[in-house]
């Protein structure tokens, strides 16, 4: 990218990001690869694609623009800090440059902590509206490129926490809360992120924290009917997800944590037990399902329940199986090895800790 076009491209891209597009995607290649059927409106947004509220940013354009945005960010950040410390220098402050450059930096590098911290300061100062910042992070997290970054998910939780406080003091995970009215929209955003990036630990963790915040906002054991129904539906939906993604250990971790939030949910210890054992019987070569089954059996064991039929009828015979004339990577060998480890953990008395910590 030429130095002459960088200011113009940064201003245009920042303007498009400020609209909080429905989706944002970093598309491979250069702008010329994506403009065969350009309309007059599309030419107006070149080299970017902006169609029906969906933004496409050519990768080479974004990465060529990144160094320029970093330079603008560093300069405008110093001026902004000076203006805060010395009000008479406010004429040199350019918060609009901070907004523009930080948005582009975060699209290219979502884990850029300095850019995230500057935007936090702008939210606390009232320069960025917290609701607008939630829409901005929602746009970024719709991108496969951004959906995997825990820093961005944390920034979103921080913004939720700030929006619910009277002041703009420093927020933490403990004050994070998603209103019930906003929950389904938040779940839709997370579901897209989990589809875009397989085994997305940070997205599943954010999902669990959303439900945990809601449950903790009500008296122990007492949940509104709507929230109880949402929890029941969520457990059922997650079970179906795991059935289609049998290697998604993050989803398993989420389901076990979700089932422990409220005794009113259908995700009882027996419900998890029957679901996990049916899956591990069908796909014994997948370690994730053995982890799931171990957690479900442990929950039964803690409550004094017995699962000897599964242990003696499936696990032990599978562990003792010695297939002949099969390759070392055969699924039956892997299943037998997982069963042996399952028994070893029980015999050694090891306990897997599935409780999610904030």
N, C-alpha and C positions, 0 to 999 in steps of 0.2 A: 504494500500500500504506500502510495506517495505521501510525503509530508503535507502536500497541499490539500489532499482529499481527506486527511484524517479528521480535522476539525468539523468538516461538514458531515462526515459519516458518523462521528460521535454524537453530534447534535441530533441527527435523524434517528439513530438507534435509541438514544436516551428518550426521545419523544415517543417512540413506539413502545418502549418498555413502560413509560409513564402511563400509558393507556391501560396497563395491566391486561395483556392479551389473554384469551381463553387458554391457549397453549403456546408454548415457546419451544422451538427445537433448533438445535445446532445441526445444520445439514452439511454433509461432506462436500468438499470441493470448493470451487470458486463461484462467484455470482453468475458468470457466463453460462454455467452448467444448468441454471435453473430459470432462464428467462426466454424460452422459445415462444411462449404464447402470452407475452406481456400485454396487458391492457394499458390505456393511458394512465389509469389510477396506479397500476403496478409500477409503471415506469417512474412515477412520482416518488415511490419508496425505494427505488434501486439504490444500492445493490441488495436490499433486503426484500423478502417476500412478506406481504401482509394481506392475507385473504380471509374474509369472513371472521375477523377477530383473531386469526391464528398467525403467529409470527415465525418466519423461518430466517435464520441467520447463517449465511455461508461460513463454514469453519475458518477458511483462510482469511476472510474479511475480519472475523472476530479476533483471531489471534494476531493479525496484523495491526488491529486497532488497540489491542491490549496495552502495549508499551506506552502509547500516547496517552491512553486513559490513566495509566498509573502516574505518569508525570503530571498530568492535570490534577489528579487526586492529591498527590503529595504537596503541590503548590497551594491549592485551594484549602487544604486541611490546615496548613501552617497559617494562612491568612485568617481562617475561621477561628482558630485557637487564639490568635492575637486579638481579634475583635472581641472575643469573650473576656480576655484578660484586661484589655484596654479599650473601652467603648469608643474613645476618640478615633481609634483606628478602624472603625466599622466600615468605612467606605472601601477598604481594601478587601473585605470579606465577600466571598462569592458562594453562598450556600447552594445556589443553582448548579454551579460546577461540581460541588461535592455530590449532589444528588445524581447528576448525569454520569460522572465518572465512576462513582461507587456502584451504580446499577450495572454498568458495562463490565466492571471488574468482577462483580459477583456472578454474572452470567458466564464469564470465561473461567473464573476460579471461585466456586462457591464456598471454599474454605478460607477465604481471605479474611482473617480475623480483624485486621485493622479497618477494612471497609465495613464489616458488620458492626464493629464498635462505634464507628463514626455515625452510622445510621441509627444506632441506639441513642446516641447523644442527640441527634436531630429529632428523634421521636420524643425524647424527654424535654427538649426545648420547644416542642410544639411546631417545629418547622415541617416535620412529616406527621401526618395524621396516622394514628395507630391502625385505623381501619384500612387506610390506603396501603400501609405497609403489609398488612395481612394479605391484601389482594396482590401486591407485588410478589411476596414470597410464594403465594399460590401459583402465580404465573411461572416463576422459576422452577418450582417443584413439579410442574407439568412436563418438564424436559427430562429425558433420560440422562442427559449429561449432569443434571443437578440433583436428581432425586435420591442419589445414594449418599449425599453428604450430611453427616450428623450435625455439623455446625449450623447448617441452614434450618434443619428441623428444630434445633434448640432456639435459634433466633425467632422462629415462629412461635414457639411456646412462650418465650420472653415477651413477645409483643402481645400475646393473649393476656399475660399476667399484667402488663402495664395498662392495658385497656380497661381492666377491671378495678384499678386502684384510683383513689382520689388524687394522689400525687404521682410524681414520676421518680420515686426513689428506686433504688436498685431492686430488681425482681429476681426471683429464683424459681426453681422447679416446684418448690413446695407451694407457691402461690398460683401456679398454672391452673387454669380452669376454662373448659370449653362449654359454653351454655348449651343446654339440651336442644334449643332451637337451631343451633348451628352444627350440631353433631353430625347429622346425615351428610351435610355438605363437606364436612371435614373428612368423613369416612370415604366419600367418593374421591376426594383428592388423594388420600392414602392408597386406596385401591388402585388407582391409576399408577402411582409410583411403584407399587409392588408388581404390577404387570410389566412396567417398563424396565425395571431392574430386578432380576430374580434374587430371591433370598435377601431381600432388602431389610437388614436388621434394624436400621435407624427408623425406617418407616413403620415397621411393626411395633417397635418400641414406642414411637409417638402415638400409635393407635391405642396401645395398652394404657399409656399415661392419660389419654383423653377419657377413657372409661374409668380409670382409677380416680381421676379428679372429680368426675360426676358422682361416683359412689361415695367418696369421702365427704362430699358436700351435703349428704343426707344422714340422718341418724342410723346407727348400726342396725342392720337387719330390716330397715324400713326404706323401700324404694318406691317412687311413683310408678303407677301401672305402666305408663308410657316407657319409662326407662327400663323397667323389668322386661317388657316385651322386646325392646331394642336389644337388650343383653341376650335374651333367648334367641332372637333372630341372628345376632352376631355369632353366637356359638355354633348355630347350625350352619351358617354361611362359611365359617372358618373350617368346619369339618369337611364341607364340600370342597373348599379350596385345597385342603391337604390331600383329599382323595385324588385331585387332579395334579398336585405338585408334591409327590411323595418324598422328594428330597429337600423340601423347604423347611429346614430346621428352625428358622426364625418364626415361621407360622406356627410350628409346634410349640415353641417356647411361649409364644403369644397366647395360644389356646389354653395351655395349662395355667398361665397366669390369670387369664380372663375368668376361668372356671372357679378360681378361688376368691373372686371379688365379692360374691354374694351367695348366700345359701338359697336364695329364691330362684336362681337360674336353673335351666335344664342341664347345665354342664356339671352334673353331679359326678361323684367318683365312679359310680357304676356306668354312667353314660360314657365317660372317657375310657373306661376299661374296655367296654364292649367295642367301642369304635376303634381303639388302638390295636386291640388283639385281632380284630377282623382284618385290618390293614396289614399287620405284620405277618399274618398267615398267608395273605395274598402276595405280599412282596417281601419275603424274608431276607433278601439281599441288601435292603436299604437300611443303613445304620440309623438314619433319622427316625424311622418308625420304631426301631428298638429303643431309642431314647424316649420316644413318646410313650411306648408301652411300659418302660421302666418307671417313668414318672406316674403313670396311671396306677400301676401296681403298688407303688410306694404309698400313694394316697390311700389305697385300700388297706395296706398293711398298718399304716399309722392309726387307722380307725378300727383295727382288730378284725378286718374282713379277710376272708380266705379266697385265694385264687389258685388253689392246688390243681384244679382241673386243667387250666391252661399250662401250668408249670409242668405237670407230669404227662399231660396228653400231647403237648406240642413242643415245648422248649427242650425238655430233657431228651426226648427221642431225636430231635433235630441236632442237638449238640453231640450226640453219640454216633450220628450217621457218618460213615466213612465211605464216600462214593469212590468207585474204582474207575480207572481209565477216563478221567476227566481232566481238562486243563486246569491250571492253577487259578485262573481267573473265572472259573465257572460259577454261576450264581448259587448253585447248591453248596459249594464250598464256603462262599461268603456267608450264606445264611447259617451254616453250621458254626462258623467262627463267631458270628454275632450272638448266637444262642449260648455258646460257651462263655463269652464275656458277660452275658446277662446273668448266668448262674454264678460266675465268679464274683460279680459285684454283690449279689445277695449273700453268698457264703462269707465274704469278707465284711459284710455289714456296712458297706459304703452307701452313702446317701447323696444323691444328686440334688443340689439346691436349685430349684427352678423359680424361686421367688425373685421378681424383678425389683432391683433397687433403683431409685431415682438418681 
